[in-house]
């Protein structure tokens, strides 16, 4: 159980770091955009940051959970993760 849990935590920690890098890249692209587009981009980035914060909170709950609670929390974390991943994919396609 501990090996599975550790691998799961490492996977999500890496994903949070990747999303942070993507947000930084999107901010750089938004900075270069025209005025009207900047507003839309910054709103999208703000939404992504909120979703990332929610995922980070779930991850912290998961990380500190007891072994008994971990399996239950894992399902909720996976749902949040899927939502955030979908939001990032949508944002990436709009910024291209």
C-alpha positions as CSV (number, residue, x, y, z in Angstrom):
1,X,0.0,0.0,0.0
2,X,2.8,2.4,0.9
3,X,4.6,2.0,-2.4
4,X,1.4,2.6,-4.3
5,X,0.6,5.6,-2.2
6,X,4.1,7.1,-2.6
7,X,4.0,6.6,-6.4
8,X,0.6,8.2,-6.6
9,X,1.8,11.2,-4.5
10,X,4.9,11.6,-6.7
11,X,2.7,11.5,-9.8
12,X,0.4,14.2,-8.6
13,X,3.2,16.4,-7.2
14,X,4.9,16.3,-10.6
15,X,1.6,17.2,-12.3
16,X,1.2,20.2,-10.0
17,X,4.6,21.4,-11.0
18,X,3.8,20.9,-14.7
19,X,0.6,22.9,-14.3
20,X,2.5,25.7,-12.6
21,X,4.9,25.8,-15.5
22,X,2.0,25.9,-18.0
23,X,0.4,28.8,-16.1
24,X,3.7,30.7,-16.3
25,X,3.8,30.0,-20.0
26,X,0.2,31.2,-20.5
27,X,1.0,34.3,-18.6
28,X,3.9,35.1,-20.9
29,X,1.6,34.5,-23.9
30,X,-1.1,36.7,-22.4
31,X,1.4,39.5,-21.8
32,X,2.2,39.6,-25.5
33,X,-1.5,39.5,-26.6
34,X,-3.5,42.4,-27.8
35,X,-5.6,44.3,-25.2
36,X,-8.9,42.5,-25.8
37,X,-7.4,39.1,-25.8
38,X,-5.4,39.9,-22.6
39,X,-8.6,40.3,-20.6
40,X,-9.9,36.9,-21.8
41,X,-6.5,35.2,-21.3
42,X,-6.1,36.6,-17.7
43,X,-9.6,35.5,-16.8
44,X,-8.8,32.0,-18.1
45,X,-5.5,31.9,-16.2
46,X,-7.3,33.0,-13.0
47,X,-9.7,30.2,-13.5
48,X,-6.9,27.7,-14.0
49,X,-5.1,28.9,-11.0
50,X,-8.2,28.4,-8.9
51,X,-8.7,24.9,-10.2
52,X,-5.0,24.2,-9.6
53,X,-5.4,25.5,-6.0
54,X,-8.3,23.2,-5.5
55,X,-6.3,20.2,-6.8
56,X,-3.4,21.2,-4.5
57,X,-5.7,21.3,-1.5
58,X,-7.1,17.8,-2.4
59,X,-3.6,16.6,-2.8
60,X,-2.6,17.9,0.6
61,X,-5.6,16.2,2.1
62,X,-4.6,13.0,0.4
63,X,-1.0,13.3,1.4
64,X,-1.9,13.7,5.1
65,X,-4.7,11.1,5.2
66,X,-4.5,7.9,7.2
67,X,-4.3,4.7,5.3
68,X,-7.9,4.0,5.9
69,X,-9.1,7.4,4.6
70,X,-6.6,7.5,1.8
71,X,-8.6,5.2,-0.6
72,X,-11.8,7.2,-0.1
73,X,-10.0,10.5,-0.6
74,X,-8.2,9.2,-3.7
75,X,-11.5,9.0,-5.6
76,X,-12.3,12.7,-4.9
77,X,-8.8,13.7,-5.8
78,X,-9.0,11.9,-9.1
79,X,-12.2,13.7,-9.9
80,X,-10.7,17.1,-9.2
81,X,-7.6,16.1,-11.1
82,X,-9.7,15.2,-14.2
83,X,-11.5,18.5,-14.0
84,X,-8.2,20.5,-13.8
85,X,-6.6,18.5,-16.6
86,X,-9.6,19.2,-18.9
87,X,-9.5,22.9,-18.1
88,X,-5.8,23.0,-18.9
89,X,-6.3,21.2,-22.2
90,X,-9.1,23.6,-23.1
91,X,-7.0,26.6,-22.2
92,X,-4.0,25.3,-24.2
93,X,-6.1,24.8,-27.3
94,X,-7.5,28.4,-27.0
95,X,-4.0,29.9,-26.6
96,X,-2.7,28.3,-29.8
